[in-house]
Amino acid sequence: MRLPPFTYNRPQDLDEALELLNAYGKDCKILAGGTDLLVRMKQGLVAPMNLISLKALSELAEIRETATDLKIGAAAKLSDILAYQPVQGRWPGLFESIKAIGAPSIQHFSGTIGGNLCQDNRCQFYNQSRSFRRARQTCNKAGGSTCFAWKGGSDKCHSVCQSDTAPILIAMGAKVVIKSRQETRAIPLEELYSSIGEHPLTLGDNEMLTEILVPVRAPGDGSAFEKLAYRSAIDYAVVSAGAFVQTDGNQMLKASLVIGAVARGPLTIATIEKTLEDRPVGDEQAIDEAAKEAMNAAEAFMANNMTQPVEYRTQMVSVITKRALKLATKRALSNKEVSEAK
């Protein structure tokens, strides 16, 4: 499969990139690692007239800490984040999610965290060759009027968000910085996602994701990411879960859970905190209740948008939820003990 013709733009700083983005608007795409965009271009799913490369923008590849946040540039390579020593120790859930992305070659040579967060939604009926798509009626995501992934059809697209980093970053309360030529704004990461399959991101045509802000870890905090895939280092997730908890050593003070690869955007399980709050640490019944709530919430969004059966994926939400919550709790207790020993 060949790439369609396009004009390649390589701005030398962020201001120049934003100028180009403002000038081209809908006629361009941002090129970071290209692991998602270039494949879709070869499949004929998108054909931008202009590509704006971020490869020369060193300011978007920085990783640094402040008193309040871990700041990661949107163009930071996945391999650079994995190599940044504090990430594995202080934000283990984020480390696990990045390690689970693609093959090592993607992590080392091209993949970026901004690209992972901003990748397009996927569906087994959409992410196919031109010949496959021509054999049937056009689906909603390709500009048609039906969804083959939903039983009986639907006037909505049920493609799925399969970003690995989004669930854990949302669970940890991360924010993102969005820039255009006119303004800069910081929003909670969950607001980046529209939950509209045809247009899954809320970014304007002249806007760019430039930075991710992850809150610093406090004593008693713990995070974990779990992913189920047929091949652990290659495939997109069947289901995934990002969990964040805070404990005083005896009781759960706070808990958040976000499920990935089941809905049009990362699925936040809003009832988790109420279920786990003030329950004893390690309460198996409370974790079982939380897992069931996650499964029930995910079931309403499950569609036949992957090769795996819907029933299997639904059941696995409960399993993945339990694993993530238990590991996050274990880490929270360990973090609490280390902090008190200092």
DOBASE-893554 format. One record per residue (C-alpha): residue in one letter; chain; x, y, z. Coordinates in nm, 4 decimals, decimal comma, always signed. Example, Ala and Ser with C-alpha at 12.3 -4.5 7.8 and 13.67 -1.06 7.14 Angstrom:
BEGIN
[A; A; [+1,2300; -0,4500; +0,7800]]
[S; A; [+1,3670; -0,1060; +0,7140]]
// end
This chain:
BEGIN
[M; A; [+0,0000; +0,0000; +0,0000]]
[R; A; [+0,1325; +0,3405; -0,0973]]
[L; A; [+0,0997; +0,6728; +0,0766]]
[P; A; [-0,1162; +0,9312; -0,0992]]
[P; A; [+0,0583; +1,2523; -0,2138]]
[F; A; [+0,1105; +1,5225; +0,0504]]
[T; A; [+0,3305; +1,8183; +0,1374]]
[Y; A; [+0,5759; +1,7550; +0,4188]]
[N; A; [+0,6329; +2,0491; +0,6559]]
[R; A; [+0,9123; +2,0464; +0,9150]]
[P; A; [+0,8763; +2,3537; +1,1401]]
[Q; A; [+1,1785; +2,4468; +1,3508]]
[D; A; [+0,9886; +2,5665; +1,6588]]
[L; A; [+0,6436; +2,5464; +1,8146]]
[D; A; [+0,5368; +2,8931; +1,6990]]
[E; A; [+0,6045; +2,7988; +1,3375]]
[A; A; [+0,4137; +2,4725; +1,3804]]
[L; A; [+0,1122; +2,6549; +1,5220]]
[E; A; [+0,1239; +2,9051; +1,2352]]
[L; A; [+0,1165; +2,6214; +0,9834]]
[L; A; [-0,1622; +2,4464; +1,1712]]
[N; A; [-0,3658; +2,7662; +1,1745]]
[A; A; [-0,3091; +2,8207; +0,8014]]
[Y; A; [-0,3868; +2,4653; +0,6851]]
[G; A; [-0,6710; +2,3796; +0,9257]]
[K; A; [-0,8631; +2,0703; +0,8134]]
[D; A; [-0,6205; +2,0102; +0,5269]]
[C; A; [-0,3391; +1,8880; +0,7525]]
[K; A; [-0,2433; +1,6313; +1,0161]]
[I; A; [+0,0183; +1,6366; +1,2893]]
[L; A; [+0,2972; +1,3833; +1,2325]]
[A; A; [+0,4674; +1,2711; +1,5544]]
[G; A; [+0,5806; +0,9071; +1,5424]]
[G; A; [+0,3458; +0,8209; +1,2571]]
[T; A; [+0,2683; +0,4707; +1,3835]]
[D; A; [-0,1068; +0,5350; +1,3615]]
[L; A; [-0,1354; +0,8091; +1,1000]]
[L; A; [+0,0855; +0,6603; +0,8269]]
[V; A; [-0,0931; +0,3241; +0,8432]]
[R; A; [-0,4317; +0,4933; +0,8065]]
[M; A; [-0,3024; +0,6955; +0,5137]]
[K; A; [-0,1837; +0,3788; +0,3386]]
[Q; A; [-0,5243; +0,2205; +0,3965]]
[G; A; [-0,6930; +0,5200; +0,2377]]
[L; A; [-0,8724; +0,6157; +0,5586]]
[V; A; [-0,7282; +0,9685; +0,5605]]
[A; A; [-0,5571; +1,1736; +0,2910]]
[P; A; [-0,4298; +1,5022; +0,4342]]
[M; A; [-0,2817; +1,7467; +0,1869]]
[N; A; [-0,0189; +1,8559; +0,4421]]
[L; A; [+0,1722; +1,6878; +0,7223]]
[I; A; [+0,3294; +1,8945; +1,0011]]
[S; A; [+0,6218; +1,7060; +1,1510]]
[L; A; [+0,7157; +1,7535; +1,5177]]
[K; A; [+1,0572; +1,5899; +1,4852]]
[A; A; [+1,2541; +1,9173; +1,5086]]
[L; A; [+1,0542; +2,0527; +1,8050]]
[S; A; [+1,2821; +1,9608; +2,0945]]
[E; A; [+1,0664; +2,1607; +2,3386]]
[L; A; [+0,7866; +1,9045; +2,2869]]
[A; A; [+1,0135; +1,6130; +2,3757]]
[E; A; [+1,1156; +1,7262; +2,7246]]
[I; A; [+1,0458; +1,5302; +3,0443]]
[R; A; [+1,0842; +1,7166; +3,3710]]
[E; A; [+0,9506; +1,7351; +3,7254]]
[T; A; [+0,8175; +2,0284; +3,9246]]
[A; A; [+0,6874; +2,0483; +4,2800]]
[T; A; [+0,3375; +1,9604; +4,1589]]
[D; A; [+0,3672; +1,7659; +3,8321]]
[L; A; [+0,5605; +1,5350; +3,6076]]
[K; A; [+0,5600; +1,7266; +3,2786]]
[I; A; [+0,5923; +1,5230; +2,9606]]
[G; A; [+0,6111; +1,6822; +2,6184]]
[A; A; [+0,3612; +1,5397; +2,3708]]
[A; A; [+0,6406; +1,4431; +2,1306]]
[A; A; [+0,8452; +1,2628; +2,3971]]
[K; A; [+0,9353; +0,9167; +2,2713]]
[L; A; [+0,7948; +0,6221; +2,4617]]
[S; A; [+1,1461; +0,4846; +2,5054]]
[D; A; [+1,2640; +0,8115; +2,6628]]
[I; A; [+0,9800; +0,8027; +2,9158]]
[L; A; [+1,0607; +0,4418; +3,0051]]
[A; A; [+1,4252; +0,5392; +3,0506]]
[Y; A; [+1,3385; +0,8306; +3,2798]]
[Q; A; [+1,4129; +0,6598; +3,6111]]
[P; A; [+1,1548; +0,8309; +3,8388]]
[V; A; [+0,8644; +0,7117; +3,6216]]
[Q; A; [+0,9035; +0,3450; +3,7112]]
[G; A; [+0,9366; +0,4178; +4,0822]]
[R; A; [+0,6849; +0,6987; +4,1335]]
[W; A; [+0,4332; +0,6448; +3,8521]]
[P; A; [+0,4437; +0,2669; +3,7974]]
[G; A; [+0,1001; +0,2564; +3,6360]]
[L; A; [+0,2163; +0,4964; +3,3662]]
[F; A; [+0,5363; +0,2948; +3,3187]]
[E; A; [+0,3339; -0,0251; +3,2696]]
[S; A; [+0,0983; +0,1350; +3,0188]]
[I; A; [+0,3844; +0,2661; +2,8053]]
[K; A; [+0,5698; -0,0638; +2,8210]]
[A; A; [+0,2552; -0,2350; +2,6893]]
[I; A; [+0,2389; -0,0217; +2,3740]]
[G; A; [+0,3294; -0,1993; +2,0529]]
[A; A; [+0,6578; -0,3755; +1,9942]]
[P; A; [+0,9948; -0,2597; +2,1360]]
[S; A; [+1,0864; -0,1233; +1,7934]]
[I; A; [+0,7902; +0,1166; +1,8087]]
[Q; A; [+0,8855; +0,2278; +2,1599]]
[H; A; [+1,2460; +0,2912; +2,0682]]
[F; A; [+1,2256; +0,4491; +1,7254]]
[S; A; [+0,8964; +0,6252; +1,6643]]
[G; A; [+0,6111; +0,6025; +1,9164]]
[T; A; [+0,5280; +0,9149; +2,1210]]
[I; A; [+0,2988; +0,9641; +2,4176]]
[G; A; [+0,1017; +1,2371; +2,2404]]
[G; A; [+0,0493; +1,0082; +1,9441]]
[N; A; [-0,0799; +0,7344; +2,1705]]
[L; A; [-0,3253; +0,9690; +2,3407]]
[C; A; [-0,4449; +1,1187; +2,0118]]
[Q; A; [-0,4678; +0,8056; +1,7985]]
[D; A; [-0,7907; +0,7572; +1,6090]]
[N; A; [-1,0557; +0,5123; +1,7275]]
[R; A; [-1,0472; +0,1660; +1,5772]]
[C; A; [-1,2996; -0,0885; +1,4481]]
[Q; A; [-1,2602; -0,4185; +1,2630]]
[F; A; [-1,4974; -0,2938; +0,9932]]
[Y; A; [-1,3176; +0,0401; +0,9459]]
[N; A; [-0,9454; -0,0308; +0,9850]]
[Q; A; [-0,9242; -0,2369; +0,6706]]
[S; A; [-0,8023; -0,2086; +0,3134]]
[R; A; [-0,9938; -0,0200; +0,0448]]
[S; A; [-1,1040; -0,3471; -0,1180]]
[F; A; [-1,2477; -0,4743; +0,2111]]
[R; A; [-1,4457; -0,1550; +0,2664]]
[R; A; [-1,5726; -0,1420; -0,0919]]
[A; A; [-1,7339; -0,4848; -0,0498]]
[R; A; [-1,9997; -0,3441; +0,1821]]
[Q; A; [-2,2017; -0,0318; +0,2545]]
[T; A; [-2,0001; +0,2611; +0,3926]]
[C; A; [-2,0001; +0,2751; +0,7745]]
[N; A; [-2,0609; +0,5819; +0,9908]]
[K; A; [-1,6936; +0,6435; +1,0598]]
[A; A; [-1,6154; +0,6503; +0,6874]]
[G; A; [-1,9018; +0,8916; +0,6178]]
[G; A; [-2,1849; +0,6414; +0,5763]]
[S; A; [-2,5090; +0,5894; +0,7644]]
[T; A; [-2,4782; +0,2656; +0,9591]]
[C; A; [-2,2561; +0,0839; +1,2100]]
[F; A; [-2,1780; -0,2801; +1,1389]]
[A; A; [-2,0318; -0,3268; +1,4857]]
[W; A; [-2,3663; -0,2710; +1,6589]]
[K; A; [-2,6281; -0,5449; +1,6456]]
[G; A; [-2,9046; -0,4341; +1,4108]]
[G; A; [-2,7044; -0,1329; +1,2963]]
[S; A; [-2,6885; +0,2127; +1,4505]]
[D; A; [-2,6823; +0,5760; +1,3466]]
[K; A; [-2,3789; +0,6200; +1,5753]]
[C; A; [-2,0242; +0,4972; +1,5245]]
[H; A; [-1,9177; +0,2379; +1,7827]]
[S; A; [-1,5456; +0,2411; +1,7107]]
[V; A; [-1,3314; +0,1977; +2,0204]]
[C; A; [-1,0620; +0,4087; +2,1850]]
[Q; A; [-0,7560; +0,1861; +2,2303]]
[S; A; [-0,5026; +0,4251; +2,3774]]
[D; A; [-0,3022; +0,2396; +2,6433]]
[T; A; [-0,1872; +0,5497; +2,8298]]
[A; A; [-0,5229; +0,7295; +2,8503]]
[P; A; [-0,6925; +0,5056; +3,1153]]
[I; A; [-0,4145; +0,5267; +3,3736]]
[L; A; [-0,3422; +0,8954; +3,3138]]
[I; A; [-0,7097; +0,9838; +3,3563]]
[A; A; [-0,7297; +0,7691; +3,6709]]
[M; A; [-0,4322; +0,9597; +3,8150]]
[G; A; [-0,5931; +1,2967; +3,7410]]
[A; A; [-0,3620; +1,4050; +3,4590]]
[K; A; [-0,4175; +1,7232; +3,2617]]
[V; A; [-0,3082; +1,8147; +2,9110]]
[V; A; [-0,1957; +2,1453; +2,7642]]
[I; A; [-0,3620; +2,2421; +2,4354]]
[K; A; [-0,2193; +2,5209; +2,2214]]
[S; A; [-0,3239; +2,7135; +1,9147]]
[R; A; [-0,1846; +3,0323; +1,7672]]
[Q; A; [-0,4491; +3,2251; +1,9620]]
[E; A; [-0,4495; +3,0625; +2,3065]]
[T; A; [-0,3143; +2,8083; +2,5526]]
[R; A; [-0,5412; +2,6051; +2,7783]]
[A; A; [-0,4987; +2,3217; +3,0266]]
[I; A; [-0,7830; +2,0718; +3,0627]]
[P; A; [-0,8375; +1,7417; +3,2446]]
[L; A; [-0,7287; +1,4644; +3,0100]]
[E; A; [-1,0750; +1,3093; +2,9990]]
[E; A; [-1,2004; +1,6261; +2,8278]]
[L; A; [-0,9727; +1,5520; +2,5321]]
[Y; A; [-1,2117; +1,2714; +2,4360]]
[S; A; [-1,5521; +1,3444; +2,2855]]
[S; A; [-1,6928; +0,9880; +2,3061]]
[I; A; [-1,8068; +1,0384; +1,9460]]
[G; A; [-1,6733; +0,7559; +1,7321]]
[E; A; [-1,6527; +0,9567; +1,4097]]
[H; A; [-1,4587; +1,2398; +1,5777]]
[P; A; [-1,3107; +1,1020; +1,9013]]
[L; A; [-1,1037; +1,4070; +2,0002]]
[T; A; [-1,2218; +1,7517; +2,1054]]
[L; A; [-0,9204; +1,9288; +1,9526]]
[G; A; [-1,0005; +2,2112; +1,7140]]
[D; A; [-0,8509; +2,2097; +1,3644]]
[N; A; [-0,5983; +2,4721; +1,4723]]
[E; A; [-0,5110; +2,3125; +1,8085]]
[M; A; [-0,2283; +2,0837; +1,9159]]
[L; A; [-0,1645; +1,8744; +2,2258]]
[T; A; [+0,1714; +1,9946; +2,3585]]
[E; A; [+0,2184; +1,8617; +2,7133]]
[I; A; [+0,0881; +1,6113; +2,9663]]
[L; A; [+0,0827; +1,7039; +3,3371]]
[V; A; [+0,0809; +1,4125; +3,5805]]
[P; A; [+0,0285; +1,4968; +3,9519]]
[V; A; [+0,3142; +1,4063; +4,1852]]
[R; A; [+0,2696; +1,0985; +4,3988]]
[A; A; [+0,1816; +1,1452; +4,7641]]
[P; A; [+0,2277; +0,9027; +5,0572]]
[G; A; [-0,0421; +0,6371; +5,0422]]
[D; A; [-0,0941; +0,6660; +4,6656]]
[G; A; [-0,0744; +0,3682; +4,4326]]
[S; A; [-0,1318; +0,3191; +4,0609]]
[A; A; [-0,1502; +0,0197; +3,8279]]
[F; A; [-0,2272; -0,0589; +3,4656]]
[E; A; [-0,3478; -0,3946; +3,3385]]
[K; A; [-0,3930; -0,4930; +2,9755]]
[L; A; [-0,5318; -0,8065; +2,8187]]
[A; A; [-0,4051; -0,8779; +2,4680]]
[Y; A; [-0,3393; -1,1954; +2,2734]]
[R; A; [+0,0256; -1,0988; +2,2227]]
[S; A; [+0,1529; -0,8924; +2,5139]]
[A; A; [+0,3903; -0,6605; +2,3281]]
[I; A; [+0,2250; -0,6267; +1,9862]]
[D; A; [-0,1535; -0,6257; +1,9871]]
[Y; A; [-0,4040; -0,3600; +2,0760]]
[A; A; [-0,5877; -0,4283; +2,4008]]
[V; A; [-0,8865; -0,6601; +2,4253]]
[V; A; [-0,9642; -0,4667; +2,7441]]
[S; A; [-0,7450; -0,2594; +2,9755]]
[A; A; [-0,7770; -0,0837; +3,3101]]
[G; A; [-0,6006; +0,2002; +3,4872]]
[A; A; [-0,6456; +0,2182; +3,8644]]
[F; A; [-0,5406; +0,4766; +4,1223]]
[V; A; [-0,5995; +0,4467; +4,4967]]
[Q; A; [-0,5085; +0,6353; +4,8120]]
[T; A; [-0,5046; +0,4795; +5,1574]]
[D; A; [-0,4114; +0,5794; +5,5102]]
[G; A; [-0,2825; +0,2292; +5,5713]]
[N; A; [-0,6077; +0,0944; +5,7079]]
[Q; A; [-0,8883; +0,2326; +5,4947]]
[M; A; [-0,9355; +0,3345; +5,1345]]
[L; A; [-0,9529; +0,7136; +5,1109]]
[K; A; [-0,9831; +0,7498; +4,7352]]
[A; A; [-1,0123; +0,5276; +4,4300]]
[S; A; [-1,0528; +0,5876; +4,0593]]
[L; A; [-1,0813; +0,3388; +3,7756]]
[V; A; [-1,0838; +0,3894; +3,3990]]
[I; A; [-1,1492; +0,1082; +3,1524]]
[G; A; [-0,9920; +0,1142; +2,8079]]
[A; A; [-1,0738; -0,0544; +2,4750]]
[V; A; [-1,4468; -0,0947; +2,5422]]
[A; A; [-1,6100; +0,2362; +2,4469]]
[R; A; [-1,5758; +0,5339; +2,2108]]
[G; A; [-1,3592; +0,7036; +2,4736]]
[P; A; [-1,1871; +0,5955; +2,7971]]
[L; A; [-1,4642; +0,4772; +3,0292]]
[T; A; [-1,4491; +0,6218; +3,3813]]
[I; A; [-1,6336; +0,4074; +3,6364]]
[A; A; [-1,7898; +0,6843; +3,8418]]
[T; A; [-1,9270; +0,4599; +4,1197]]
[I; A; [-1,5907; +0,3092; +4,2178]]
[E; A; [-1,4949; +0,5708; +4,4759]]
[K; A; [-1,8273; +0,5418; +4,6570]]
[T; A; [-1,7959; +0,1624; +4,6588]]
[L; A; [-1,4410; +0,1541; +4,7964]]
[E; A; [-1,4295; +0,4688; +5,0086]]
[D; A; [-1,3876; +0,4006; +5,3822]]
[R; A; [-1,3703; +0,0258; +5,3223]]
[P; A; [-1,0816; -0,1648; +5,4849]]
[V; A; [-0,7718; -0,1999; +5,2711]]
[G; A; [-0,7721; -0,5401; +5,1016]]
[D; A; [-1,1481; -0,5897; +5,1436]]
[E; A; [-1,2100; -0,8635; +4,8858]]
[Q; A; [-1,5860; -0,8107; +4,8897]]
[A; A; [-1,5444; -0,4406; +4,8113]]
[I; A; [-1,3091; -0,5176; +4,5208]]
[D; A; [-1,5536; -0,7785; +4,3882]]
[E; A; [-1,8322; -0,5200; +4,4006]]
[A; A; [-1,6153; -0,2679; +4,2182]]
[A; A; [-1,5252; -0,5224; +3,9509]]
[K; A; [-1,8905; -0,6077; +3,8943]]
[E; A; [-1,9789; -0,2399; +3,8625]]
[A; A; [-1,7048; -0,1941; +3,6040]]
[M; A; [-1,8264; -0,4930; +3,4060]]
[N; A; [-2,1881; -0,3747; +3,4107]]
[A; A; [-2,0870; -0,0248; +3,3027]]
[A; A; [-1,8707; -0,1566; +3,0186]]
[E; A; [-2,1371; -0,3995; +2,8960]]
[A; A; [-2,3606; -0,1128; +2,7829]]
[F; A; [-2,0895; +0,0057; +2,5405]]
[M; A; [-1,9600; -0,3270; +2,4124]]
[A; A; [-1,9912; -0,3691; +2,0367]]
[N; A; [-1,8654; -0,6186; +1,7825]]
[N; A; [-1,5791; -0,3867; +1,6865]]
[M; A; [-1,2970; -0,6377; +1,7448]]
[T; A; [-1,2339; -0,9963; +1,6469]]
[Q; A; [-1,2891; -1,1186; +2,0042]]
[P; A; [-1,6431; -1,2067; +2,1188]]
[V; A; [-1,8299; -0,9342; +2,3060]]
[E; A; [-1,9241; -1,1754; +2,5853]]
[Y; A; [-1,5618; -1,2664; +2,6493]]
[R; A; [-1,4453; -0,9059; +2,6547]]
[T; A; [-1,7263; -0,8120; +2,8939]]
[Q; A; [-1,6277; -1,0852; +3,1402]]
[M; A; [-1,2622; -0,9853; +3,1178]]
[V; A; [-1,3425; -0,6317; +3,2364]]
[S; A; [-1,4136; -0,7763; +3,5815]]
[V; A; [-1,0899; -0,9765; +3,5824]]
[I; A; [-0,8726; -0,6860; +3,4687]]
[T; A; [-1,0392; -0,4508; +3,7181]]
[K; A; [-0,9604; -0,6791; +4,0118]]
[R; A; [-0,5970; -0,7134; +3,9060]]
[A; A; [-0,5511; -0,3385; +3,8669]]
[L; A; [-0,7182; -0,2460; +4,1970]]
[K; A; [-0,5291; -0,5078; +4,3961]]
[L; A; [-0,1916; -0,4065; +4,2512]]
[A; A; [-0,2597; -0,0351; +4,2992]]
[T; A; [-0,3591; -0,1009; +4,6625]]
[K; A; [-0,0457; -0,3072; +4,7255]]
[R; A; [+0,1683; -0,0249; +4,5908]]
[A; A; [-0,0196; +0,2343; +4,7952]]
[L; A; [+0,0541; +0,0420; +5,1145]]
[S; A; [+0,4195; +0,0028; +5,0196]]
[N; A; [+0,4467; +0,3737; +4,9405]]
[K; A; [+0,2865; +0,4609; +5,2747]]
[E; A; [+0,5319; +0,2409; +5,4650]]
[V; A; [+0,8355; +0,3837; +5,2860]]
[S; A; [+0,7198; +0,7413; +5,3492]]
[E; A; [+0,6643; +0,6802; +5,7200]]
[A; A; [+1,0066; +0,5159; +5,7541]]
[K; A; [+1,1882; +0,8243; +5,6267]]
// end
